[in-house]
Amino acid sequence: MTASGIKAETVTFNAAISAHGKGSQWEGALALFCAMQDQQIATDVITHSAVISAVGNEGLWTTALALLESAALSSLQLDSITYNAAISACEKTGQWQISLGLLSAMQQRGVARSTVTYNAAISAC
């Protein structure tokens, strides 16, 4: 993702991934995420939240969970936004057991839960 010799950085990719997600273009969001890894561009919690949200909005809860697990195994400090995206993905497909498991994982890892977190978990049930 270069144009006119300007190197695309994390923030640029994050914006593009988010735009793809908002446009229901999960494939594009995932392709950009993979391109970041291929080009060894650093990802951050925003990157992971955006791509999890993009795939989750399309009901691809297993992909969302795989991305969450990958992020959790990295050195990133995941936040409620990242977990909320995964819980919402599970909520959209009725995966209430997994939603509750993620809620528990948040507590175990000391990640703050919000009204959004609880609403998504409750909606999954």
N, CA and C atoms as a LAMMPS dump frame, in Angstrom:
ITEM: TIMESTEP
0
ITEM: NUMBER OF ATOMS
375
ITEM: BOX BOUNDS ff ff ff
-5.0000000000000000e+02 5.0000000000000000e+02
-5.0000000000000000e+02 5.0000000000000000e+02
-5.0000000000000000e+02 5.0000000000000000e+02
ITEM: ATOMS id mol type element x y z
1 1 1 N 0.834 -1.173 0
2 1 2 C 0 0 0
3 1 3 C 0.879 1.236 0
4 2 1 N 1.509 1.481 -1.136
5 2 2 C 2.317 2.68 -1.274
6 2 3 C 1.83 3.473 -2.469
7 3 1 N 1.952 4.775 -2.368
8 3 2 C 1.571 5.662 -3.461
9 3 3 C 2.546 6.829 -3.456
10 4 1 N 3.061 7.158 -4.596
11 4 2 C 3.978 8.289 -4.728
12 4 3 C 5.168 8.18 -3.786
13 5 1 N 5.618 6.978 -3.538
14 5 2 C 6.775 6.787 -2.682
15 5 3 C 6.522 6.985 -1.202
16 6 1 N 5.278 7.187 -0.796
17 6 2 C 4.944 7.365 0.613
18 6 3 C 4.605 6.005 1.19
19 7 1 N 5.274 5.662 2.297
20 7 2 C 5.067 4.357 2.917
21 7 3 C 3.826 4.391 3.807
22 8 1 N 2.963 3.411 3.62
23 8 2 C 1.77 3.286 4.46
24 8 3 C 2.171 2.749 5.819
25 9 1 N 1.684 3.367 6.844
26 9 2 C 1.998 2.952 8.194
27 9 3 C 0.764 2.371 8.866
28 10 1 N 0.908 2.008 10.105
29 10 2 C -0.148 1.364 10.866
30 10 3 C -1.443 2.165 10.855
31 11 1 N -1.351 3.459 11.089
32 11 2 C -2.556 4.292 11.152
33 11 3 C -3.305 4.274 9.823
34 12 1 N -2.571 4.301 8.73
35 12 2 C -3.189 4.268 7.405
36 12 3 C -3.928 2.954 7.188
37 13 1 N -3.275 1.859 7.513
38 13 2 C -3.91 0.556 7.387
39 13 3 C -5.124 0.441 8.309
40 14 1 N -4.986 0.935 9.527
41 14 2 C -6.114 0.873 10.461
42 14 3 C -7.333 1.585 9.901
43 15 1 N -7.121 2.753 9.323
44 15 2 C -8.23 3.512 8.734
45 15 3 C -8.855 2.746 7.568
46 16 1 N -8.021 2.134 6.752
47 16 2 C -8.531 1.375 5.605
48 16 3 C -9.276 0.124 6.057
49 17 1 N -8.751 -0.57 7.054
50 17 2 C -9.42 -1.765 7.579
51 17 3 C -10.774 -1.384 8.164
52 18 1 N -10.793 -0.308 8.924
53 18 2 C -12.046 0.165 9.52
54 18 3 C -13.065 0.543 8.443
55 19 1 N -12.607 1.234 7.415
56 19 2 C -13.512 1.627 6.32
57 19 3 C -14.088 0.403 5.617
58 20 1 N -13.261 -0.601 5.38
59 20 2 C -13.754 -1.836 4.767
60 20 3 C -14.8 -2.494 5.66
61 21 1 N -14.536 -2.528 6.947
62 21 2 C -15.489 -3.13 7.875
63 21 3 C -16.814 -2.396 7.872
64 22 1 N -16.766 -1.078 7.893
65 22 2 C -17.997 -0.287 7.894
66 22 3 C -18.763 -0.431 6.591
67 23 1 N -18.042 -0.762 5.531
68 23 2 C -18.664 -0.967 4.225
69 23 3 C -19.035 -2.409 3.953
70 24 1 N -19.035 -3.238 4.989
71 24 2 C -19.361 -4.667 4.865
72 24 3 C -18.444 -5.385 3.878
73 25 1 N -17.206 -4.957 3.833
74 25 2 C -16.213 -5.567 2.951
75 25 3 C -15.169 -6.303 3.79
76 26 1 N -15.635 -7.357 4.48
77 26 2 C -14.745 -8.063 5.394
78 26 3 C -13.538 -8.676 4.69
79 27 1 N -13.73 -9.089 3.437
80 27 2 C -12.616 -9.693 2.705
81 27 3 C -11.49 -8.687 2.524
82 28 1 N -11.857 -7.453 2.186
83 28 2 C -10.859 -6.4 2.02
84 28 3 C -10.157 -6.084 3.332
85 29 1 N -10.925 -6.048 4.413
86 29 2 C -10.34 -5.781 5.73
87 29 3 C -9.332 -6.87 6.093
88 30 1 N -9.709 -8.1 5.866
89 30 2 C -8.824 -9.221 6.185
90 30 3 C -7.595 -9.219 5.277
91 31 1 N -7.783 -8.875 4.016
92 31 2 C -6.646 -8.813 3.085
93 31 3 C -5.658 -7.731 3.511
94 32 1 N -6.162 -6.595 3.963
95 32 2 C -5.277 -5.53 4.433
96 32 3 C -4.529 -5.959 5.695
97 33 1 N -5.223 -6.637 6.584
98 33 2 C -4.591 -7.145 7.803
99 33 3 C -3.45 -8.101 7.439
100 34 1 N -3.706 -8.996 6.507
101 34 2 C -2.674 -9.946 6.066
102 34 3 C -1.527 -9.211 5.371
103 35 1 N -1.849 -8.178 4.6
104 35 2 C -0.808 -7.389 3.927
105 35 3 C 0.105 -6.711 4.944
106 36 1 N -0.473 -6.253 6.047
107 36 2 C 0.352 -5.652 7.098
108 36 3 C 1.363 -6.664 7.618
109 37 1 N 0.902 -7.867 7.848
110 37 2 C 1.797 -8.904 8.357
111 37 3 C 2.854 -9.26 7.312
112 38 1 N 2.444 -9.378 6.045
113 38 2 C 3.379 -9.706 4.975
114 38 3 C 4.455 -8.639 4.817
115 39 1 N 4.042 -7.377 4.989
116 39 2 C 4.972 -6.255 4.831
117 39 3 C 5.664 -5.881 6.142
118 40 1 N 5.398 -6.664 7.164
119 40 2 C 5.983 -6.46 8.492
120 40 3 C 5.705 -5.058 9.038
121 41 1 N 4.481 -4.614 8.811
122 41 2 C 4.019 -3.353 9.388
123 41 3 C 3.379 -3.697 10.719
124 42 1 N 3.779 -2.994 11.746
125 42 2 C 3.302 -3.284 13.095
126 42 3 C 1.789 -3.141 13.187
127 43 1 N 1.178 -4.111 13.849
128 43 2 C -0.252 -4.014 14.145
129 43 3 C -0.394 -3.572 15.598
130 44 1 N -1.543 -2.999 15.904
131 44 2 C -1.815 -2.588 17.278
132 44 3 C -3.212 -3.043 17.659
133 45 1 N -3.64 -2.674 18.839
134 45 2 C -4.949 -3.108 19.329
135 45 3 C -6.064 -2.554 18.441
136 46 1 N -5.851 -1.398 17.854
137 46 2 C -6.857 -0.816 16.947
138 46 3 C -6.973 -1.664 15.685
139 47 1 N -5.853 -2.109 15.17
140 47 2 C -5.853 -2.977 13.985
141 47 3 C -6.679 -4.23 14.25
142 48 1 N -6.385 -4.872 15.364
143 48 2 C -7.069 -6.127 15.698
144 48 3 C -8.556 -5.893 15.963
145 49 1 N -8.882 -4.833 16.653
146 49 2 C -10.295 -4.522 16.915
147 49 3 C -11.046 -4.3 15.607
148 50 1 N -10.432 -3.565 14.693
149 50 2 C -11.09 -3.246 13.419
150 50 3 C -11.318 -4.489 12.563
151 51 1 N -10.334 -5.362 12.487
152 51 2 C -10.501 -6.555 11.648
153 51 3 C -11.461 -7.552 12.305
154 52 1 N -11.423 -7.662 13.634
155 52 2 C -12.374 -8.535 14.323
156 52 3 C -13.791 -8.017 14.123
157 53 1 N -13.968 -6.719 14.212
158 53 2 C -15.277 -6.12 13.989
159 53 3 C -15.757 -6.367 12.556
160 54 1 N -14.857 -6.216 11.593
161 54 2 C -15.222 -6.398 10.182
162 54 3 C -15.731 -7.808 9.908
163 55 1 N -15.015 -8.803 10.394
164 55 2 C -15.463 -10.177 10.139
165 55 3 C -16.659 -10.526 11.015
166 56 1 N -16.676 -9.988 12.218
167 56 2 C -17.788 -10.26 13.129
168 56 3 C -19.105 -9.702 12.643
169 57 1 N -19.057 -8.544 12.01
170 57 2 C -20.281 -7.942 11.477
171 57 3 C -20.927 -8.799 10.4
172 58 1 N -20.152 -9.664 9.803
173 58 2 C -20.669 -10.57 8.774
174 58 3 C -21.009 -11.948 9.335
175 59 1 N -20.942 -12.082 10.67
176 59 2 C -21.305 -13.35 11.306
177 59 3 C -20.207 -14.393 11.286
178 60 1 N -18.998 -13.997 10.965
179 60 2 C -17.881 -14.936 10.898
180 60 3 C -17.22 -15.042 12.277
181 61 1 N -17.985 -15.604 13.208
182 61 2 C -17.541 -15.627 14.596
183 61 3 C -16.3 -16.47 14.805
184 62 1 N -16.141 -17.557 14.053
185 62 2 C -14.954 -18.39 14.24
186 62 3 C -13.692 -17.637 13.79
187 63 1 N -13.809 -16.882 12.722
188 63 2 C -12.683 -16.069 12.262
189 63 3 C -12.388 -14.974 13.276
190 64 1 N -13.444 -14.356 13.8
191 64 2 C -13.264 -13.317 14.822
192 64 3 C -12.539 -13.874 16.04
193 65 1 N -12.922 -15.074 16.465
194 65 2 C -12.273 -15.686 17.624
195 65 3 C -10.823 -16.062 17.338
196 66 1 N -10.548 -16.521 16.132
197 66 2 C -9.169 -16.855 15.759
198 66 3 C -8.301 -15.595 15.775
199 67 1 N -8.847 -14.499 15.284
200 67 2 C -8.111 -13.234 15.3
201 67 3 C -7.906 -12.735 16.727
202 68 1 N -8.922 -12.902 17.572
203 68 2 C -8.792 -12.503 18.971
204 68 3 C -7.716 -13.338 19.662
205 69 1 N -7.718 -14.631 19.41
206 69 2 C -6.72 -15.512 20.015
207 69 3 C -5.315 -15.129 19.559
208 70 1 N -5.175 -14.837 18.274
209 70 2 C -3.879 -14.416 17.742
210 70 3 C -3.41 -13.132 18.423
211 71 1 N -4.322 -12.197 18.597
212 71 2 C -3.98 -10.933 19.258
213 71 3 C -3.61 -11.168 20.717
214 72 1 N -4.341 -12.056 21.38
215 72 2 C -4.08 -12.345 22.789
216 72 3 C -2.709 -12.995 22.987
217 73 1 N -2.258 -13.748 22.005
218 73 2 C -0.956 -14.408 22.092
219 73 3 C 0.203 -13.458 21.806
220 74 1 N -0.113 -12.305 21.235
221 74 2 C 0.925 -11.312 20.959
222 74 3 C 1.197 -10.511 22.232
223 75 1 N 2.027 -9.54 22.109
224 75 2 C 2.367 -8.713 23.274
225 75 3 C 1.381 -7.557 23.469
226 76 1 N 0.329 -7.523 22.674
227 76 2 C -0.645 -6.437 22.775
228 76 3 C -1.463 -6.535 24.058
229 77 1 N -1.794 -5.394 24.606
230 77 2 C -2.7 -5.323 25.752
231 77 3 C -4.101 -5.088 25.182
232 78 1 N -4.907 -6.144 25.104
233 78 2 C -6.235 -6.04 24.514
234 78 3 C -7.147 -5.239 25.427
235 79 1 N -8.089 -4.544 24.815
236 79 2 C -9.007 -3.714 25.592
237 79 3 C -10.447 -4.166 25.381
238 80 1 N -11.36 -3.458 26.015
239 80 2 C -12.77 -3.84 25.936
240 80 3 C -13.295 -3.736 24.51
241 81 1 N -12.773 -2.835 23.715
242 81 2 C -13.24 -2.688 22.332
243 81 3 C -12.937 -3.949 21.536
244 82 1 N -11.767 -4.495 21.736
245 82 2 C -11.387 -5.721 21.03
246 82 3 C -12.289 -6.885 21.436
247 83 1 N -12.466 -7.049 22.743
248 83 2 C -13.337 -8.118 23.229
249 83 3 C -14.792 -7.884 22.824
250 84 1 N -15.242 -6.633 22.882
251 84 2 C -16.621 -6.331 22.495
252 84 3 C -16.888 -6.728 21.045
253 85 1 N -15.908 -6.502 20.173
254 85 2 C -16.061 -6.888 18.769
255 85 3 C -16.245 -8.399 18.638
256 86 1 N -15.478 -9.165 19.408
257 86 2 C -15.592 -10.631 19.36
258 86 3 C -16.909 -11.094 19.982
259 87 1 N -17.296 -10.491 21.094
260 87 2 C -18.565 -10.85 21.739
261 87 3 C -19.729 -10.529 20.807
262 88 1 N -19.662 -9.399 20.127
263 88 2 C -20.717 -9.024 19.175
264 88 3 C -20.799 -10.01 18.018
265 89 1 N -19.652 -10.509 17.575
266 89 2 C -19.645 -11.513 16.506
267 89 3 C -20.376 -12.766 16.966
268 90 1 N -20.133 -13.16 18.2
269 90 2 C -20.817 -14.341 18.757
270 90 3 C -22.301 -14.056 18.952
271 91 1 N -22.609 -12.858 19.368
272 91 2 C -24.005 -12.461 19.585
273 91 3 C -24.806 -12.559 18.288
274 92 1 N -24.212 -12.148 17.181
275 92 2 C -24.913 -12.154 15.891
276 92 3 C -25.283 -13.559 15.435
277 93 1 N -24.57 -14.554 15.946
278 93 2 C -24.82 -15.933 15.514
279 93 3 C -25.324 -16.826 16.639
280 94 1 N -25.703 -16.208 17.766
281 94 2 C -26.292 -16.971 18.864
282 94 3 C -25.32 -17.845 19.632
283 95 1 N -24.051 -17.516 19.584
284 95 2 C -23.022 -18.293 20.291
285 95 3 C -22.901 -17.795 21.733
286 96 1 N -23.965 -17.99 22.512
287 96 2 C -24.018 -17.399 23.842
288 96 3 C -22.988 -17.981 24.8
289 97 1 N -22.691 -19.27 24.677
290 97 2 C -21.706 -19.877 25.577
291 97 3 C -20.332 -19.238 25.377
292 98 1 N -19.985 -19.014 24.14
293 98 2 C -18.688 -18.413 23.834
294 98 3 C -18.674 -16.95 24.282
295 99 1 N -19.781 -16.247 24.087
296 99 2 C -19.874 -14.86 24.551
297 99 3 C -19.626 -14.774 26.05
298 100 1 N -20.259 -15.672 26.789
299 100 2 C -20.065 -15.679 28.242
300 100 3 C -18.638 -16.077 28.617
301 101 1 N -18.048 -16.966 27.835
302 101 2 C -16.648 -17.332 28.059
303 101 3 C -15.711 -16.154 27.836
304 102 1 N -16.003 -15.349 26.828
305 102 2 C -15.193 -14.16 26.576
306 102 3 C -15.362 -13.136 27.692
307 103 1 N -16.584 -13.023 28.192
308 103 2 C -16.851 -12.134 29.318
309 103 3 C -16.016 -12.559 30.532
310 104 1 N -15.96 -13.842 30.771
311 104 2 C -15.16 -14.382 31.866
312 104 3 C -13.67 -14.138 31.629
313 105 1 N -13.221 -14.316 30.394
314 105 2 C -11.815 -14.088 30.058
315 105 3 C -11.426 -12.632 30.298
316 106 1 N -12.339 -11.734 29.995
317 106 2 C -12.071 -10.315 30.245
318 106 3 C -11.823 -10.087 31.731
319 107 1 N -12.663 -10.698 32.552
320 107 2 C -12.515 -10.532 33.995
321 107 3 C -11.181 -11.108 34.467
322 108 1 N -10.847 -12.29 33.975
323 108 2 C -9.604 -12.944 34.38
324 108 3 C -8.375 -12.137 33.97
325 109 1 N -8.461 -11.457 32.836
326 109 2 C -7.319 -10.69 32.332
327 109 3 C -7.34 -9.228 32.792
328 110 1 N -8.328 -8.889 33.598
329 110 2 C -8.395 -7.532 34.129
330 110 3 C -8.811 -6.485 33.119
331 111 1 N -9.546 -6.913 32.09
332 111 2 C -10.022 -5.98 31.07
333 111 3 C -11.372 -5.433 31.526
334 112 1 N -11.494 -4.134 31.536
335 112 2 C -12.735 -3.49 31.983
336 112 3 C -13.899 -3.878 31.077
337 113 1 N -15.027 -4.148 31.694
338 113 2 C -16.248 -4.437 30.954
339 113 3 C -17.135 -3.207 31.021
340 114 1 N -17.921 -3.011 29.957
341 114 2 C -18.774 -1.831 29.872
342 114 3 C -20.216 -2.254 29.623
343 115 1 N -21.081 -1.274 29.559
344 115 2 C -22.477 -1.539 29.221
345 115 3 C -22.574 -2.22 27.864
346 116 1 N -21.738 -1.803 26.917
347 116 2 C -21.72 -2.424 25.59
348 116 3 C -21.363 -3.891 25.71
349 117 1 N -20.39 -4.204 26.538
350 117 2 C -19.952 -5.597 26.727
351 117 3 C -21.112 -6.446 27.244
352 118 1 N -21.738 -5.969 28.312
353 118 2 C -22.832 -6.724 28.924
354 118 3 C -24.039 -6.836 27.999
355 119 1 N -24.349 -5.77 27.279
356 119 2 C -25.49 -5.819 26.35
357 119 3 C -25.259 -6.847 25.244
358 120 1 N -24.052 -6.88 24.689
359 120 2 C -23.763 -7.846 23.636
360 120 3 C -23.819 -9.274 24.174
361 121 1 N -23.289 -9.489 25.374
362 121 2 C -23.318 -10.822 25.975
363 121 3 C -24.757 -11.26 26.278
364 122 1 N -25.552 -10.344 26.802
365 122 2 C -26.953 -10.664 27.112
366 122 3 C -27.727 -10.938 25.832
367 123 1 N -27.467 -10.155 24.795
368 123 2 C -28.18 -10.329 23.525
369 123 3 C -27.868 -11.678 22.88
370 124 1 N -26.724 -12.227 23.186
371 124 2 C -26.345 -13.528 22.625
372 124 3 C -27.159 -14.672 23.245
373 125 1 N -27.666 -14.434 24.444
374 125 2 C -28.397 -15.492 25.162
375 125 3 C -29.83 -15.652 24.69
